[in-house]
Amino acid sequence: MAKLTDRITVNPQQCGGRPCIRGMRIRVIDVLDLLASGMSREEILADYPELEPEDIEASLRFARDRIDHPIVAA
């Protein structure tokens, strides 16, 4: 079984090299912005029928993995 983050693709020729969902022109940041604006997963899936529930989960996990590092105090 593939990892959820395998759903995230990065192509320098697409969306300025920003992380996207399964090679589509829907960026991870777009999904995160929709969630942050208060949209439910169900609303996002209704507005973007090409997305799958696992894409939303993969976006969240991708973001979590990117920020999971210690902050060193100066």
mmCIF file of the N, C-alpha and C atoms, coordinates in Angstrom:
data_MODEL
# 
_entry.id   MODEL 
# 
loop_
_atom_site.group_PDB 
_atom_site.id 
_atom_site.type_symbol 
_atom_site.label_atom_id 
_atom_site.label_alt_id 
_atom_site.label_comp_id 
_atom_site.label_asym_id 
_atom_site.label_entity_id 
_atom_site.label_seq_id 
_atom_site.pdbx_PDB_ins_code 
_atom_site.Cartn_x 
_atom_site.Cartn_y 
_atom_site.Cartn_z 
_atom_site.occupancy 
_atom_site.B_iso_or_equiv 
_atom_site.pdbx_formal_charge 
_atom_site.auth_seq_id 
_atom_site.auth_comp_id 
_atom_site.auth_asym_id 
_atom_site.auth_atom_id 
_atom_site.pdbx_PDB_model_num 
ATOM 1   N N  . MET A 1 1  ? 0.847   -1.187 0.000   1.00 0.00 ? 1  MET A N  1 
ATOM 2   C CA . MET A 1 1  ? 0.000   0.000  0.000   1.00 0.00 ? 1  MET A CA 1 
ATOM 3   C C  . MET A 1 1  ? 0.891   1.249  0.000   1.00 0.00 ? 1  MET A C  1 
ATOM 4   N N  . ALA A 1 2  ? 0.595   2.189  -0.858  1.00 0.00 ? 2  ALA A N  1 
ATOM 5   C CA . ALA A 1 2  ? 1.384   3.415  -0.959  1.00 0.00 ? 2  ALA A CA 1 
ATOM 6   C C  . ALA A 1 2  ? 1.137   4.305  0.242   1.00 0.00 ? 2  ALA A C  1 
ATOM 7   N N  . LYS A 1 3  ? 2.160   5.077  0.590   1.00 0.00 ? 3  LYS A N  1 
ATOM 8   C CA . LYS A 1 3  ? 2.018   6.046  1.662   1.00 0.00 ? 3  LYS A CA 1 
ATOM 9   C C  . LYS A 1 3  ? 1.129   7.190  1.182   1.00 0.00 ? 3  LYS A C  1 
ATOM 10  N N  . LEU A 1 4  ? 0.440   7.818  2.122   1.00 0.00 ? 4  LEU A N  1 
ATOM 11  C CA . LEU A 1 4  ? -0.405  8.956  1.748   1.00 0.00 ? 4  LEU A CA 1 
ATOM 12  C C  . LEU A 1 4  ? 0.409   10.064 1.096   1.00 0.00 ? 4  LEU A C  1 
ATOM 13  N N  . THR A 1 5  ? 1.614   10.293 1.593   1.00 0.00 ? 5  THR A N  1 
ATOM 14  C CA . THR A 1 5  ? 2.405   11.383 1.023   1.00 0.00 ? 5  THR A CA 1 
ATOM 15  C C  . THR A 1 5  ? 2.887   11.074 -0.390  1.00 0.00 ? 5  THR A C  1 
ATOM 16  N N  . ASP A 1 6  ? 2.743   9.837  -0.868  1.00 0.00 ? 6  ASP A N  1 
ATOM 17  C CA . ASP A 1 6  ? 3.049   9.539  -2.263  1.00 0.00 ? 6  ASP A CA 1 
ATOM 18  C C  . ASP A 1 6  ? 2.052   10.237 -3.193  1.00 0.00 ? 6  ASP A C  1 
ATOM 19  N N  . ARG A 1 7  ? 0.947   10.718 -2.648  1.00 0.00 ? 7  ARG A N  1 
ATOM 20  C CA . ARG A 1 7  ? -0.046  11.449 -3.432  1.00 0.00 ? 7  ARG A CA 1 
ATOM 21  C C  . ARG A 1 7  ? 0.419   12.867 -3.744  1.00 0.00 ? 7  ARG A C  1 
ATOM 22  N N  . ILE A 1 8  ? 1.474   13.310 -3.071  1.00 0.00 ? 8  ILE A N  1 
ATOM 23  C CA . ILE A 1 8  ? 1.992   14.658 -3.268  1.00 0.00 ? 8  ILE A CA 1 
ATOM 24  C C  . ILE A 1 8  ? 3.117   14.595 -4.292  1.00 0.00 ? 8  ILE A C  1 
ATOM 25  N N  . THR A 1 9  ? 2.996   15.405 -5.332  1.00 0.00 ? 9  THR A N  1 
ATOM 26  C CA . THR A 1 9  ? 4.003   15.430 -6.391  1.00 0.00 ? 9  THR A CA 1 
ATOM 27  C C  . THR A 1 9  ? 4.618   16.816 -6.492  1.00 0.00 ? 9  THR A C  1 
ATOM 28  N N  . VAL A 1 10 ? 5.874   16.845 -6.900  1.00 0.00 ? 10 VAL A N  1 
ATOM 29  C CA . VAL A 1 10 ? 6.577   18.107 -7.121  1.00 0.00 ? 10 VAL A CA 1 
ATOM 30  C C  . VAL A 1 10 ? 7.208   18.032 -8.500  1.00 0.00 ? 10 VAL A C  1 
ATOM 31  N N  . ASN A 1 11 ? 6.814   18.962 -9.347  1.00 0.00 ? 11 ASN A N  1 
ATOM 32  C CA . ASN A 1 11 ? 7.325   19.018 -10.714 1.00 0.00 ? 11 ASN A CA 1 
ATOM 33  C C  . ASN A 1 11 ? 7.755   20.466 -10.973 1.00 0.00 ? 11 ASN A C  1 
ATOM 34  N N  . PRO A 1 12 ? 9.025   20.691 -11.246 1.00 0.00 ? 12 PRO A N  1 
ATOM 35  C CA . PRO A 1 12 ? 9.495   22.059 -11.472 1.00 0.00 ? 12 PRO A CA 1 
ATOM 36  C C  . PRO A 1 12 ? 8.765   22.773 -12.610 1.00 0.00 ? 12 PRO A C  1 
ATOM 37  N N  . GLN A 1 13 ? 8.157   22.016 -13.509 1.00 0.00 ? 13 GLN A N  1 
ATOM 38  C CA . GLN A 1 13 ? 7.454   22.602 -14.650 1.00 0.00 ? 13 GLN A CA 1 
ATOM 39  C C  . GLN A 1 13 ? 5.974   22.870 -14.365 1.00 0.00 ? 13 GLN A C  1 
ATOM 40  N N  . GLN A 1 14 ? 5.535   22.590 -13.141 1.00 0.00 ? 14 GLN A N  1 
ATOM 41  C CA . GLN A 1 14 ? 4.113   22.744 -12.810 1.00 0.00 ? 14 GLN A CA 1 
ATOM 42  C C  . GLN A 1 14 ? 3.973   23.548 -11.519 1.00 0.00 ? 14 GLN A C  1 
ATOM 43  N N  . CYS A 1 15 ? 3.154   24.559 -11.555 1.00 0.00 ? 15 CYS A N  1 
ATOM 44  C CA . CYS A 1 15 ? 2.849   25.386 -10.373 1.00 0.00 ? 15 CYS A CA 1 
ATOM 45  C C  . CYS A 1 15 ? 4.117   25.891 -9.703  1.00 0.00 ? 15 CYS A C  1 
ATOM 46  N N  . GLY A 1 16 ? 5.111   26.239 -10.493 1.00 0.00 ? 16 GLY A N  1 
ATOM 47  C CA . GLY A 1 16 ? 6.345   26.793 -9.958  1.00 0.00 ? 16 GLY A CA 1 
ATOM 48  C C  . GLY A 1 16 ? 7.114   25.840 -9.058  1.00 0.00 ? 16 GLY A C  1 
ATOM 49  N N  . GLY A 1 17 ? 6.901   24.543 -9.237  1.00 0.00 ? 17 GLY A N  1 
ATOM 50  C CA . GLY A 1 17 ? 7.600   23.557 -8.430  1.00 0.00 ? 17 GLY A CA 1 
ATOM 51  C C  . GLY A 1 17 ? 7.002   23.354 -7.052  1.00 0.00 ? 17 GLY A C  1 
ATOM 52  N N  . ARG A 1 18 ? 5.839   23.939 -6.812  1.00 0.00 ? 18 ARG A N  1 
ATOM 53  C CA . ARG A 1 18 ? 5.193   23.782 -5.515  1.00 0.00 ? 18 ARG A CA 1 
ATOM 54  C C  . ARG A 1 18 ? 4.526   22.406 -5.426  1.00 0.00 ? 18 ARG A C  1 
ATOM 55  N N  . PRO A 1 19 ? 4.433   21.854 -4.222  1.00 0.00 ? 19 PRO A N  1 
ATOM 56  C CA . PRO A 1 19 ? 3.813   20.541 -4.041  1.00 0.00 ? 19 PRO A CA 1 
ATOM 57  C C  . PRO A 1 19 ? 2.348   20.551 -4.480  1.00 0.00 ? 19 PRO A C  1 
ATOM 58  N N  . CYS A 1 20 ? 1.983   19.565 -5.294  1.00 0.00 ? 20 CYS A N  1 
ATOM 59  C CA . CYS A 1 20 ? 0.626   19.443 -5.827  1.00 0.00 ? 20 CYS A CA 1 
ATOM 60  C C  . CYS A 1 20 ? 0.042   18.073 -5.472  1.00 0.00 ? 20 CYS A C  1 
ATOM 61  N N  . ILE A 1 21 ? -1.245  17.945 -5.706  1.00 0.00 ? 21 ILE A N  1 
ATOM 62  C CA . ILE A 1 21 ? -1.949  16.698 -5.459  1.00 0.00 ? 21 ILE A CA 1 
ATOM 63  C C  . ILE A 1 21 ? -1.934  15.852 -6.731  1.00 0.00 ? 21 ILE A C  1 
ATOM 64  N N  . ARG A 1 22 ? -1.339  14.679 -6.661  1.00 0.00 ? 22 ARG A N  1 
ATOM 65  C CA . ARG A 1 22 ? -1.349  13.670 -7.727  1.00 0.00 ? 22 ARG A CA 1 
ATOM 66  C C  . ARG A 1 22 ? -1.109  14.237 -9.122  1.00 0.00 ? 22 ARG A C  1 
ATOM 67  N N  . GLY A 1 23 ? -0.209  15.193 -9.238  1.00 0.00 ? 23 GLY A N  1 
ATOM 68  C CA . GLY A 1 23 ? 0.132   15.736 -10.545 1.00 0.00 ? 23 GLY A CA 1 
ATOM 69  C C  . GLY A 1 23 ? -0.884  16.709 -11.116 1.00 0.00 ? 23 GLY A C  1 
ATOM 70  N N  . MET A 1 24 ? -1.940  16.975 -10.363 1.00 0.00 ? 24 MET A N  1 
ATOM 71  C CA . MET A 1 24 ? -2.933  17.954 -10.812 1.00 0.00 ? 24 MET A CA 1 
ATOM 72  C C  . MET A 1 24 ? -2.443  19.359 -10.460 1.00 0.00 ? 24 MET A C  1 
ATOM 73  N N  . ARG A 1 25 ? -3.131  20.339 -10.933 1.00 0.00 ? 25 ARG A N  1 
ATOM 74  C CA . ARG A 1 25 ? -2.765  21.716 -10.624 1.00 0.00 ? 25 ARG A CA 1 
ATOM 75  C C  . ARG A 1 25 ? -3.492  22.217 -9.374  1.00 0.00 ? 25 ARG A C  1 
ATOM 76  N N  . ILE A 1 26 ? -3.706  21.326 -8.462  1.00 0.00 ? 26 ILE A N  1 
ATOM 77  C CA . ILE A 1 26 ? -4.244  21.683 -7.149  1.00 0.00 ? 26 ILE A CA 1 
ATOM 78  C C  . ILE A 1 26 ? -3.080  21.533 -6.176  1.00 0.00 ? 26 ILE A C  1 
ATOM 79  N N  . ARG A 1 27 ? -2.659  22.679 -5.615  1.00 0.00 ? 27 ARG A N  1 
ATOM 80  C CA . ARG A 1 27 ? -1.497  22.672 -4.738  1.00 0.00 ? 27 ARG A CA 1 
ATOM 81  C C  . ARG A 1 27 ? -1.889  22.259 -3.317  1.00 0.00 ? 27 ARG A C  1 
ATOM 82  N N  . VAL A 1 28 ? -0.921  21.726 -2.608  1.00 0.00 ? 28 VAL A N  1 
ATOM 83  C CA . VAL A 1 28 ? -1.128  21.383 -1.202  1.00 0.00 ? 28 VAL A CA 1 
ATOM 84  C C  . VAL A 1 28 ? -1.589  22.624 -0.438  1.00 0.00 ? 28 VAL A C  1 
ATOM 85  N N  . ILE A 1 29 ? -0.971  23.765 -0.708  1.00 0.00 ? 29 ILE A N  1 
ATOM 86  C CA . ILE A 1 29 ? -1.339  25.000 -0.010  1.00 0.00 ? 29 ILE A CA 1 
ATOM 87  C C  . ILE A 1 29 ? -2.789  25.382 -0.280  1.00 0.00 ? 29 ILE A C  1 
ATOM 88  N N  . ASP A 1 30 ? -3.309  25.062 -1.464  1.00 0.00 ? 30 ASP A N  1 
ATOM 89  C CA . ASP A 1 30 ? -4.711  25.355 -1.766  1.00 0.00 ? 30 ASP A CA 1 
ATOM 90  C C  . ASP A 1 30 ? -5.628  24.559 -0.838  1.00 0.00 ? 30 ASP A C  1 
ATOM 91  N N  . VAL A 1 31 ? -5.321  23.293 -0.655  1.00 0.00 ? 31 VAL A N  1 
ATOM 92  C CA . VAL A 1 31 ? -6.122  22.442 0.234   1.00 0.00 ? 31 VAL A CA 1 
ATOM 93  C C  . VAL A 1 31 ? -6.024  22.950 1.668   1.00 0.00 ? 31 VAL A C  1 
ATOM 94  N N  . LEU A 1 32 ? -4.800  23.292 2.096   1.00 0.00 ? 32 LEU A N  1 
ATOM 95  C CA . LEU A 1 32 ? -4.621  23.792 3.458   1.00 0.00 ? 32 LEU A CA 1 
ATOM 96  C C  . LEU A 1 32 ? -5.349  25.117 3.666   1.00 0.00 ? 32 LEU A C  1 
ATOM 97  N N  . ASP A 1 33 ? -5.309  25.997 2.683   1.00 0.00 ? 33 ASP A N  1 
ATOM 98  C CA . ASP A 1 33 ? -6.022  27.277 2.775   1.00 0.00 ? 33 ASP A CA 1 
ATOM 99  C C  . ASP A 1 33 ? -7.531  27.069 2.897   1.00 0.00 ? 33 ASP A C  1 
ATOM 100 N N  . LEU A 1 34 ? -8.065  26.122 2.148   1.00 0.00 ? 34 LEU A N  1 
ATOM 101 C CA . LEU A 1 34 ? -9.497  25.843 2.226   1.00 0.00 ? 34 LEU A CA 1 
ATOM 102 C C  . LEU A 1 34 ? -9.873  25.341 3.618   1.00 0.00 ? 34 LEU A C  1 
ATOM 103 N N  . LEU A 1 35 ? -9.058  24.448 4.163   1.00 0.00 ? 35 LEU A N  1 
ATOM 104 C CA . LEU A 1 35 ? -9.317  23.953 5.512   1.00 0.00 ? 35 LEU A CA 1 
ATOM 105 C C  . LEU A 1 35 ? -9.207  25.086 6.530   1.00 0.00 ? 35 LEU A C  1 
ATOM 106 N N  . ALA A 1 36 ? -8.189  25.926 6.378   1.00 0.00 ? 36 ALA A N  1 
ATOM 107 C CA . ALA A 1 36 ? -7.982  27.042 7.311   1.00 0.00 ? 36 ALA A CA 1 
ATOM 108 C C  . ALA A 1 36 ? -9.103  28.066 7.238   1.00 0.00 ? 36 ALA A C  1 
ATOM 109 N N  . SER A 1 37 ? -9.746  28.161 6.082   1.00 0.00 ? 37 SER A N  1 
ATOM 110 C CA . SER A 1 37 ? -10.847 29.113 5.935   1.00 0.00 ? 37 SER A CA 1 
ATOM 111 C C  . SER A 1 37 ? -12.136 28.617 6.583   1.00 0.00 ? 37 SER A C  1 
ATOM 112 N N  . GLY A 1 38 ? -12.101 27.367 7.041   1.00 0.00 ? 38 GLY A N  1 
ATOM 113 C CA . GLY A 1 38 ? -13.271 26.816 7.722   1.00 0.00 ? 38 GLY A CA 1 
ATOM 114 C C  . GLY A 1 38 ? -14.078 25.829 6.912   1.00 0.00 ? 38 GLY A C  1 
ATOM 115 N N  . MET A 1 39 ? -13.667 25.565 5.685   1.00 0.00 ? 39 MET A N  1 
ATOM 116 C CA . MET A 1 39 ? -14.394 24.583 4.880   1.00 0.00 ? 39 MET A CA 1 
ATOM 117 C C  . MET A 1 39 ? -14.188 23.197 5.466   1.00 0.00 ? 39 MET A C  1 
ATOM 118 N N  . SER A 1 40 ? -15.227 22.402 5.442   1.00 0.00 ? 40 SER A N  1 
ATOM 119 C CA . SER A 1 40 ? -15.115 21.018 5.897   1.00 0.00 ? 40 SER A CA 1 
ATOM 120 C C  . SER A 1 40 ? -14.524 20.177 4.774   1.00 0.00 ? 40 SER A C  1 
ATOM 121 N N  . ARG A 1 41 ? -14.045 19.006 5.127   1.00 0.00 ? 41 ARG A N  1 
ATOM 122 C CA . ARG A 1 41 ? -13.530 18.092 4.112   1.00 0.00 ? 41 ARG A CA 1 
ATOM 123 C C  . ARG A 1 41 ? -14.608 17.769 3.089   1.00 0.00 ? 41 ARG A C  1 
ATOM 124 N N  . GLU A 1 42 ? -15.824 17.588 3.578   1.00 0.00 ? 42 GLU A N  1 
ATOM 125 C CA . GLU A 1 42 ? -16.932 17.259 2.674   1.00 0.00 ? 42 GLU A CA 1 
ATOM 126 C C  . GLU A 1 42 ? -17.199 18.398 1.692   1.00 0.00 ? 42 GLU A C  1 
ATOM 127 N N  . GLU A 1 43 ? -17.127 19.643 2.165   1.00 0.00 ? 43 GLU A N  1 
ATOM 128 C CA . GLU A 1 43 ? -17.336 20.792 1.280   1.00 0.00 ? 43 GLU A CA 1 
ATOM 129 C C  . GLU A 1 43 ? -16.232 20.885 0.223   1.00 0.00 ? 43 GLU A C  1 
ATOM 130 N N  . ILE A 1 44 ? -15.001 20.636 0.643   1.00 0.00 ? 44 ILE A N  1 
ATOM 131 C CA . ILE A 1 44 ? -13.879 20.672 -0.306  1.00 0.00 ? 44 ILE A CA 1 
ATOM 132 C C  . ILE A 1 44 ? -14.062 19.603 -1.374  1.00 0.00 ? 44 ILE A C  1 
ATOM 133 N N  . LEU A 1 45 ? -14.413 18.410 -0.960  1.00 0.00 ? 45 LEU A N  1 
ATOM 134 C CA . LEU A 1 45 ? -14.608 17.321 -1.926  1.00 0.00 ? 45 LEU A CA 1 
ATOM 135 C C  . LEU A 1 45 ? -15.775 17.604 -2.868  1.00 0.00 ? 45 LEU A C  1 
ATOM 136 N N  . ALA A 1 46 ? -16.801 18.276 -2.378  1.00 0.00 ? 46 ALA A N  1 
ATOM 137 C CA . ALA A 1 46 ? -17.935 18.631 -3.236  1.00 0.00 ? 46 ALA A CA 1 
ATOM 138 C C  . ALA A 1 46 ? -17.538 19.696 -4.261  1.00 0.00 ? 46 ALA A C  1 
ATOM 139 N N  . ASP A 1 47 ? -16.709 20.671 -3.826  1.00 0.00 ? 47 ASP A N  1 
ATOM 140 C CA . ASP A 1 47 ? -16.276 21.749 -4.722  1.00 0.00 ? 47 ASP A CA 1 
ATOM 141 C C  . ASP A 1 47 ? -15.181 21.311 -5.687  1.00 0.00 ? 47 ASP A C  1 
ATOM 142 N N  . TYR A 1 48 ? -14.423 20.302 -5.310  1.00 0.00 ? 48 TYR A N  1 
ATOM 143 C CA . TYR A 1 48 ? -13.318 19.791 -6.129  1.00 0.00 ? 48 TYR A CA 1 
ATOM 144 C C  . TYR A 1 48 ? -13.488 18.289 -6.299  1.00 0.00 ? 48 TYR A C  1 
ATOM 145 N N  . PRO A 1 49 ? -14.394 17.866 -7.174  1.00 0.00 ? 49 PRO A N  1 
ATOM 146 C CA . PRO A 1 49 ? -14.706 16.440 -7.308  1.00 0.00 ? 49 PRO A CA 1 
ATOM 147 C C  . PRO A 1 49 ? -13.523 15.575 -7.761  1.00 0.00 ? 49 PRO A C  1 
ATOM 148 N N  . GLU A 1 50 ? -12.484 16.197 -8.300  1.00 0.00 ? 50 GLU A N  1 
ATOM 149 C CA . GLU A 1 50 ? -11.314 15.422 -8.698  1.00 0.00 ? 50 GLU A CA 1 
ATOM 150 C C  . GLU A 1 50 ? -10.456 15.006 -7.492  1.00 0.00 ? 50 GLU A C  1 
ATOM 151 N N  . LEU A 1 51 ? -10.679 15.659 -6.354  1.00 0.00 ? 51 LEU A N  1 
ATOM 152 C CA . LEU A 1 51 ? -9.967  15.283 -5.136  1.00 0.00 ? 51 LEU A CA 1 
ATOM 153 C C  . LEU A 1 51 ? -10.614 14.073 -4.479  1.00 0.00 ? 51 LEU A C  1 
ATOM 154 N N  . GLU A 1 52 ? -9.807  13.338 -3.758  1.00 0.00 ? 52 GLU A N  1 
ATOM 155 C CA . GLU A 1 52 ? -10.274 12.188 -2.984  1.00 0.00 ? 52 GLU A CA 1 
ATOM 156 C C  . GLU A 1 52 ? -9.984  12.456 -1.515  1.00 0.00 ? 52 GLU A C  1 
ATOM 157 N N  . PRO A 1 53 ? -10.712 11.828 -0.602  1.00 0.00 ? 53 PRO A N  1 
ATOM 158 C CA . PRO A 1 53 ? -10.473 12.074 0.831   1.00 0.00 ? 53 PRO A CA 1 
ATOM 159 C C  . PRO A 1 53 ? -9.012  11.883 1.226   1.00 0.00 ? 53 PRO A C  1 
ATOM 160 N N  . GLU A 1 54 ? -8.345  10.917 0.630   1.00 0.00 ? 54 GLU A N  1 
ATOM 161 C CA . GLU A 1 54 ? -6.942  10.669 0.948   1.00 0.00 ? 54 GLU A CA 1 
ATOM 162 C C  . GLU A 1 54 ? -6.039  11.831 0.538   1.00 0.00 ? 54 GLU A C  1 
ATOM 163 N N  . ASP A 1 55 ? -6.462  12.623 -0.448  1.00 0.00 ? 55 ASP A N  1 
ATOM 164 C CA . ASP A 1 55 ? -5.673  13.783 -0.867  1.00 0.00 ? 55 ASP A CA 1 
ATOM 165 C C  . ASP A 1 55 ? -5.632  14.836 0.233   1.00 0.00 ? 55 ASP A C  1 
ATOM 166 N N  . ILE A 1 56 ? -6.743  15.014 0.911   1.00 0.00 ? 56 ILE A N  1 
ATOM 167 C CA . ILE A 1 56 ? -6.788  15.987 2.004   1.00 0.00 ? 56 ILE A CA 1 
ATOM 168 C C  . ILE A 1 56 ? -5.904  15.507 3.148   1.00 0.00 ? 56 ILE A C  1 
ATOM 169 N N  . GLU A 1 57 ? -6.016  14.249 3.486   1.00 0.00 ? 57 GLU A N  1 
ATOM 170 C CA . GLU A 1 57 ? -5.179  13.676 4.544   1.00 0.00 ? 57 GLU A CA 1 
ATOM 171 C C  . GLU A 1 57 ? -3.701  13.776 4.178   1.00 0.00 ? 57 GLU A C  1 
ATOM 172 N N  . ALA A 1 58 ? -3.370  13.499 2.933   1.00 0.00 ? 58 ALA A N  1 
ATOM 173 C CA . ALA A 1 58 ? -1.978  13.584 2.483   1.00 0.00 ? 58 ALA A CA 1 
ATOM 174 C C  . ALA A 1 58 ? -1.454  15.009 2.581   1.00 0.00 ? 58 ALA A C  1 
ATOM 175 N N  . SER A 1 59 ? -2.290  15.986 2.278   1.00 0.00 ? 59 SER A N  1 
ATOM 176 C CA . SER A 1 59 ? -1.884  17.390 2.377   1.00 0.00 ? 59 SER A CA 1 
ATOM 177 C C  . SER A 1 59 ? -1.557  17.755 3.822   1.00 0.00 ? 59 SER A C  1 
ATOM 178 N N  . LEU A 1 60 ? -2.399  17.312 4.734   1.00 0.00 ? 60 LEU A N  1 
ATOM 179 C CA . LEU A 1 60 ? -2.157  17.590 6.148   1.00 0.00 ? 60 LEU A CA 1 
ATOM 180 C C  . LEU A 1 60 ? -0.885  16.906 6.640   1.00 0.00 ? 60 LEU A C  1 
ATOM 181 N N  . ARG A 1 61 ? -0.695  15.666 6.268   1.00 0.00 ? 61 ARG A N  1 
ATOM 182 C CA . ARG A 1 61 ? 0.510   14.943 6.691   1.00 0.00 ? 61 ARG A CA 1 
ATOM 183 C C  . ARG A 1 61 ? 1.770   15.549 6.077   1.00 0.00 ? 61 ARG A C  1 
ATOM 184 N N  . PHE A 1 62 ? 1.673   15.967 4.830   1.00 0.00 ? 62 PHE A N  1 
ATOM 185 C CA . PHE A 1 62 ? 2.808   16.598 4.166   1.00 0.00 ? 62 PHE A CA 1 
ATOM 186 C C  . PHE A 1 62 ? 3.210   17.863 4.918   1.00 0.00 ? 62 PHE A C  1 
ATOM 187 N N  . ALA A 1 63 ? 2.231   18.684 5.256   1.00 0.00 ? 63 ALA A N  1 
ATOM 188 C CA . ALA A 1 63 ? 2.502   19.920 5.997   1.00 0.00 ? 63 ALA A CA 1 
ATOM 189 C C  . ALA A 1 63 ? 3.081   19.606 7.372   1.00 0.00 ? 63 ALA A C  1 
ATOM 190 N N  . ARG A 1 64 ? 2.528   18.635 8.049   1.00 0.00 ? 64 ARG A N  1 
ATOM 191 C CA . ARG A 1 64 ? 3.025   18.249 9.367   1.00 0.00 ? 64 ARG A CA 1 
ATOM 192 C C  . ARG A 1 64 ? 4.485   17.817 9.282   1.00 0.00 ? 64 ARG A C  1 
ATOM 193 N N  . ASP A 1 65 ? 4.795   17.005 8.292   1.00 0.00 ? 65 ASP A N  1 
ATOM 194 C CA . ASP A 1 65 ? 6.168   16.529 8.146   1.00 0.00 ? 65 ASP A CA 1 
ATOM 195 C C  . ASP A 1 65 ? 7.138   17.664 7.846   1.00 0.00 ? 65 ASP A C  1 
ATOM 196 N N  . ARG A 1 66 ? 6.684   18.662 7.124   1.00 0.00 ? 66 ARG A N  1 
ATOM 197 C CA . ARG A 1 66 ? 7.541   19.793 6.764   1.00 0.00 ? 66 ARG A CA 1 
ATOM 198 C C  . ARG A 1 66 ? 7.856   20.690 7.956   1.00 0.00 ? 66 ARG A C  1 
ATOM 199 N N  . ILE A 1 67 ? 6.958   20.775 8.907   1.00 0.00 ? 67 ILE A N  1 
ATOM 200 C CA . ILE A 1 67 ? 7.202   21.678 10.044  1.00 0.00 ? 67 ILE A CA 1 
ATOM 201 C C  . ILE A 1 67 ? 7.675   20.950 11.291  1.00 0.00 ? 67 ILE A C  1 
ATOM 202 N N  . ASP A 1 68 ? 7.828   19.638 11.234  1.00 0.00 ? 68 ASP A N  1 
ATOM 203 C CA . ASP A 1 68 ? 8.204   18.843 12.396  1.00 0.00 ? 68 ASP A CA 1 
ATOM 204 C C  . ASP A 1 68 ? 9.724   18.862 12.591  1.00 0.00 ? 68 ASP A C  1 
ATOM 205 N N  . HIS A 1 69 ? 10.199  19.973 13.123  1.00 0.00 ? 69 HIS A N  1 
ATOM 206 C CA . HIS A 1 69 ? 11.615  20.069 13.455  1.00 0.00 ? 69 HIS A CA 1 
ATOM 207 C C  . HIS A 1 69 ? 11.747  20.976 14.671  1.00 0.00 ? 69 HIS A C  1 
ATOM 208 N N  . PRO A 1 70 ? 12.784  20.764 15.454  1.00 0.00 ? 70 PRO A N  1 
ATOM 209 C CA . PRO A 1 70 ? 12.940  21.595 16.663  1.00 0.00 ? 70 PRO A CA 1 
ATOM 210 C C  . PRO A 1 70 ? 13.302  23.036 16.308  1.00 0.00 ? 70 PRO A C  1 
ATOM 211 N N  . ILE A 1 71 ? 12.848  23.942 17.134  1.00 0.00 ? 71 ILE A N  1 
ATOM 212 C CA . ILE A 1 71 ? 13.200  25.347 16.995  1.00 0.00 ? 71 ILE A CA 1 
ATOM 213 C C  . ILE A 1 71 ? 14.343  25.601 17.960  1.00 0.00 ? 71 ILE A C  1 
ATOM 214 N N  . VAL A 1 72 ? 15.436  26.099 17.443  1.00 0.00 ? 72 VAL A N  1 
ATOM 215 C CA . VAL A 1 72 ? 16.608  26.368 18.264  1.00 0.00 ? 72 VAL A CA 1 
ATOM 216 C C  . VAL A 1 72 ? 16.554  27.808 18.734  1.00 0.00 ? 72 VAL A C  1 
ATOM 217 N N  . ALA A 1 73 ? 16.569  27.986 20.060  1.00 0.00 ? 73 ALA A N  1 
ATOM 218 C CA . ALA A 1 73 ? 16.535  29.339 20.619  1.00 0.00 ? 73 ALA A CA 1 
ATOM 219 C C  . ALA A 1 73 ? 17.901  30.005 20.422  1.00 0.00 ? 73 ALA A C  1 
ATOM 220 N N  . ALA A 1 74 ? 17.863  31.279 20.158  1.00 0.00 ? 74 ALA A N  1 
ATOM 221 C CA . ALA A 1 74 ? 19.117  32.023 19.938  1.00 0.00 ? 74 ALA A CA 1 
ATOM 222 C C  . ALA A 1 74 ? 19.769  32.409 21.240  1.00 0.00 ? 74 ALA A C  1 
# 
